[in-house]
Amino acid sequence: MAGANVDTVKRILVLGPTGTIGQAVVRALLAAGHDVACVVRPNRTEIPDALVGAAVRYADVSDPEALRREGFGEASFDAVVCCLASRTGHPADAWAIDHAATVNAIDAAVATGVRQFVLLSAICVQKPLLEFQRAKLAAESALKHSGLVYSIVRPTAFFKSLSGQIDRVRRGKPYLMFGDGQATACKPISDGDLADFIVGCLDDPARQNAILPIGGPGPAVTPQQQGAWLFELLGTPSKVRRVPFWFMDGLVAVLSLLGRFSHRVADKAEFARIGRYYATQSMLVWDDAAGAYDADATPSFGSDTLKDFYADVINKAETVDLGDHGIF
Ligand SMILES: NC(=O)c1ccc[n+]([C@@H]2O[C@H](COP(=O)([O-])OP(=O)(O)OC[C@H]3O[C@@H](n4cnc5c(N)ncnc54)[C@H](OP(=O)(O)O)[C@@H]3O)[C@@H](O)[C@H]2O)c1
């Protein structure tokens, strides 16, 4: 255990500890001095360095009995932090993981006397047009009605999801953006800042029994601004290719039509819908009355900025691990 710097050391069970945010959360929990256990897949062989210092339990999150027996076990946890997410974004996988496995965890928490549950969700569920968003909303609803003290954390965009073009611009290819690159915006949050926010939910009453949209520091950022930063930091002249919005609509329409005859193409149609969603919707709090996204109403947290992150990646000539679903 890292040096304890919290008043009360808590016993925390983390689900999805091997993902981008899960690893950051385990690091932050250990750094805060908590006693951490992690549930990983039964067949997992490699354990990320971030989990060193935590107890590792092997359990199938899709099997309620196994999760309760091998994941939760006899230990009585003070809280569960759930960072589970479908690796593919495929509708069936989203319902299996973002919903069913998450509900298994909520049920096991209730059954074993856990008091508190922190759930990593996403800000985009406020305007649910996609299957994975509906699955997440259903899990949020189960948690709200579980009787547990809940924190539903809905972050805006992660740094990794806004880093997909560093390599192509570095190689001299044009930066791609929809329209003029100013139709959408987000308040990017780093893995570390988000993890600190999530860990803070354990002790801050203002973050309990609440749905918490959360972004990073500073003003909202558009795709146009992100491209401008890349050109500035790489010291290359601006080279942009604008993709018309109708291109995405056309792609979705064609794939949806062909998807009626092939499951494989139907899956591609869903991924195209996900792409169109992020090309056209801001990752900011939605103001229903105004019928618009509201950057000022989107809370800021932390100190890491996307521009500094880009500078770091570029200076160290690194590549960013975009994960299996970088576009989320
Ligand atoms: N990207 C963004 O900009 C953004 C913004 C806001 C919210 N979000 C939300 O954040 C979440 C993604 O977080 P992330 O990037 O940290 O996810 P991630 O890196 O893909 O991690 C997913 C975690 O879930 C586990 N998992 C997935 N399927 C599993 C299964 N069948 N059995 C057991 N474990 C399974 C993974 O375990 P394995 O390592 O064993 O696969 C991993 O620990 C999503 O819910 C997304 O909607 C993302």
The ligand as an SDF file (V2000), in Angstrom:
LIG
                    3D

 48 52  0  0  0  0  0  0  0  0999 V2000
  -12.9530    7.8130  -24.7800 N   0  0  0  0  0  0  0  0  0  0  0  0
  -13.5990    8.8900  -24.3650 C   0  0  0  0  0  0  0  0  0  0  0  0
  -13.3340   10.0040  -24.7980 O   0  0  0  0  0  0  0  0  0  0  0  0
  -14.6810    8.7320  -23.3260 C   0  0  0  0  0  0  0  0  0  0  0  0
  -15.2620    9.8700  -22.8350 C   0  0  0  0  0  0  0  0  0  0  0  0
  -16.2230    9.7550  -21.8390 C   0  0  0  0  0  0  0  0  0  0  0  0
  -16.5830    8.5150  -21.3650 C   0  0  0  0  0  0  0  0  0  0  0  0
  -16.0010    7.4120  -21.8870 N   0  0  0  0  0  0  0  0  0  0  0  0
  -16.4380    6.1260  -21.3700 C   0  0  0  0  0  0  0  0  0  0  0  0
  -15.3450    5.5320  -20.6880 O   0  0  0  0  0  0  0  0  0  0  0  0
  -15.4270    4.1280  -20.8650 C   0  0  0  0  0  0  0  0  0  0  0  0
  -14.1460    3.6240  -21.4830 C   0  0  0  0  0  0  0  0  0  0  0  0
  -13.1490    3.7210  -20.5430 O   0  0  0  0  0  0  0  0  0  0  0  0
  -11.7070    3.1730  -20.9120 P   0  0  0  0  0  0  0  0  0  0  0  0
  -11.2000    3.8780  -22.1070 O   0  0  0  0  0  0  0  0  0  0  0  0
  -10.9270    3.1690  -19.6570 O   0  0  0  0  0  0  0  0  0  0  0  0
  -12.0770    1.6580  -21.3290 O   0  0  0  0  0  0  0  0  0  0  0  0
  -11.1050    0.5060  -21.7810 P   0  0  0  0  0  0  0  0  0  0  0  0
   -9.6860    0.9780  -21.7720 O   0  0  0  0  0  0  0  0  0  0  0  0
  -11.6370   -0.0850  -23.0380 O   0  0  0  0  0  0  0  0  0  0  0  0
  -11.2620   -0.5700  -20.5840 O   0  0  0  0  0  0  0  0  0  0  0  0
  -12.3930   -1.3770  -20.4760 C   0  0  0  0  0  0  0  0  0  0  0  0
  -12.2760   -2.2060  -19.2160 C   0  0  0  0  0  0  0  0  0  0  0  0
  -13.4120   -3.0930  -19.1620 O   0  0  0  0  0  0  0  0  0  0  0  0
  -12.9430   -4.4500  -19.1140 C   0  0  0  0  0  0  0  0  0  0  0  0
  -13.7830   -5.3600  -19.8820 N   0  0  0  0  0  0  0  0  0  0  0  0
  -14.3160   -5.1690  -21.1070 C   0  0  0  0  0  0  0  0  0  0  0  0
  -14.9740   -6.2690  -21.5080 N   0  0  0  0  0  0  0  0  0  0  0  0
  -14.8330   -7.1850  -20.5120 C   0  0  0  0  0  0  0  0  0  0  0  0
  -15.2750   -8.5220  -20.3340 C   0  0  0  0  0  0  0  0  0  0  0  0
  -16.0010   -9.1490  -21.2790 N   0  0  0  0  0  0  0  0  0  0  0  0
  -14.9440   -9.1670  -19.1980 N   0  0  0  0  0  0  0  0  0  0  0  0
  -14.1960   -8.5390  -18.2420 C   0  0  0  0  0  0  0  0  0  0  0  0
  -13.7430   -7.2820  -18.3470 N   0  0  0  0  0  0  0  0  0  0  0  0
  -14.0640   -6.6110  -19.4820 C   0  0  0  0  0  0  0  0  0  0  0  0
  -11.5720   -4.4150  -19.7630 C   0  0  0  0  0  0  0  0  0  0  0  0
  -10.8440   -5.5680  -19.3730 O   0  0  0  0  0  0  0  0  0  0  0  0
   -9.7420   -6.2220  -20.3770 P   0  0  0  0  0  0  0  0  0  0  0  0
   -8.5150   -5.3630  -20.2430 O   0  0  0  0  0  0  0  0  0  0  0  0
   -9.5550   -7.5880  -19.8310 O   0  0  0  0  0  0  0  0  0  0  0  0
  -10.3110   -6.1870  -21.7630 O   0  0  0  0  0  0  0  0  0  0  0  0
  -11.0150   -3.1220  -19.2130 C   0  0  0  0  0  0  0  0  0  0  0  0
  -10.5690   -3.2980  -17.9010 O   0  0  0  0  0  0  0  0  0  0  0  0
  -16.5730    3.8440  -21.7830 C   0  0  0  0  0  0  0  0  0  0  0  0
  -17.6640    3.5280  -20.9630 O   0  0  0  0  0  0  0  0  0  0  0  0
  -16.8090    5.1510  -22.4690 C   0  0  0  0  0  0  0  0  0  0  0  0
  -18.1400    5.2980  -22.8730 O   0  0  0  0  0  0  0  0  0  0  0  0
  -15.0580    7.4880  -22.8250 C   0  0  0  0  0  0  0  0  0  0  0  0
  1  2  1  0
  2  3  2  0
  2  4  1  0
  4  5  1  0
  4 48  2  0
  5  6  2  0
  6  7  1  0
  7  8  2  0
  8  9  1  0
  8 48  1  0
  9 10  1  0
  9 46  1  0
 10 11  1  0
 11 12  1  0
 11 44  1  0
 12 13  1  0
 13 14  1  0
 14 15  2  0
 14 16  1  0
 14 17  1  0
 17 18  1  0
 18 19  2  0
 18 20  1  0
 18 21  1  0
 21 22  1  0
 22 23  1  0
 23 24  1  0
 23 42  1  0
 24 25  1  0
 25 26  1  0
 25 36  1  0
 26 27  1  0
 26 35  1  0
 27 28  2  0
 28 29  1  0
 29 30  1  0
 29 35  2  0
 30 31  1  0
 30 32  2  0
 32 33  1  0
 33 34  2  0
 34 35  1  0
 36 37  1  0
 36 42  1  0
 37 38  1  0
 38 39  2  0
 38 40  1  0
 38 41  1  0
 42 43  1  0
 44 45  1  0
 44 46  1  0
 46 47  1  0
M  CHG  2   8   1  16  -1
M  END
$$$$
